[in-house]
Amino acid sequence: MEEYSITCVKFSPNSKYLAVGCQSGALKLYEVKIKNSKEGEPNSLKLALSQSFETVKSAVLGISFSSCSTYFAVSYMAEQI
């Protein structure tokens, strides 16, 4: 099992995706699937890795989705500006 430090998480506006930013600069995009349970029981949540991106070798600090949930932007810590 891969271990990494999570620095930020963000659900898409349509709640179909969860983006996870890591200390290493990696960004993981998960597809969220909710299974409705019987009356009185909690729903179950399943995450399926959709895509994995390697950004710069610096911590991901923020993630923002477009209002249509099609695009996202990532901010990270830069050593120099």
C-alpha positions in Angstrom: 0.0 0.0 0.0 1.3 3.4 -1.0 1.7 5.9 1.8 1.6 9.7 1.3 0.8 12.8 3.4 -2.4 14.4 2.4 -2.3 18.2 2.3 -5.8 19.1 0.9 -9.0 17.5 -0.3 -11.9 18.9 -2.4 -15.2 17.6 -3.6 -16.3 18.7 -7.1 -19.5 20.8 -7.2 -21.5 17.9 -8.6 -20.1 15.6 -5.8 -19.0 13.0 -8.4 -15.2 13.5 -7.8 -12.9 13.9 -4.8 -9.5 15.4 -5.5 -6.7 14.7 -3.0 -3.5 16.7 -3.0 -0.3 15.3 -1.4 2.9 16.6 0.2 4.9 15.0 -2.7 3.1 17.0 -5.3 0.9 14.2 -6.5 -2.8 14.8 -7.2 -5.2 11.9 -7.1 -8.7 12.2 -8.6 -11.3 9.7 -7.3 -14.7 9.0 -8.7 -17.3 9.0 -5.8 -20.0 6.4 -5.8 -22.8 6.4 -3.2 -24.8 3.3 -2.7 -28.2 3.9 -1.2 -28.9 1.5 1.7 -32.2 0.3 3.1 -34.4 2.7 5.2 -32.7 3.5 8.5 -29.2 2.3 7.4 -26.4 4.6 6.4 -25.5 4.9 2.8 -22.1 3.5 1.8 -19.4 5.5 -0.1 -17.0 4.0 -2.5 -14.0 5.8 -4.0 -12.4 4.5 -7.2 -9.2 6.1 -8.4 -9.9 7.8 -11.7 -6.6 9.5 -12.5 -3.3 10.3 -10.8 -1.2 13.3 -11.7 2.3 14.2 -10.8 2.7 18.0 -10.4 5.9 19.7 -9.4 7.8 18.1 -6.5 6.2 20.4 -4.0 3.2 20.1 -1.7 -0.2 20.7 -3.2 -1.8 23.5 -1.1 -5.2 24.0 -2.8 -7.6 22.5 -5.3 -10.5 24.3 -7.0 -13.1 22.9 -9.4 -14.9 24.8 -12.1 -18.7 25.2 -11.5 -19.4 22.5 -14.1 -17.0 20.0 -12.4 -15.1 19.5 -15.7 -11.9 21.4 -14.9 -9.8 22.0 -11.8 -6.9 24.1 -10.8 -4.1 23.3 -8.4 -1.9 25.5 -6.3 1.3 24.4 -4.8 4.2 25.8 -2.7 7.0 27.2 -5.0 10.5 27.5 -3.8 11.0 30.7 -5.9 8.7 33.1 -7.5 
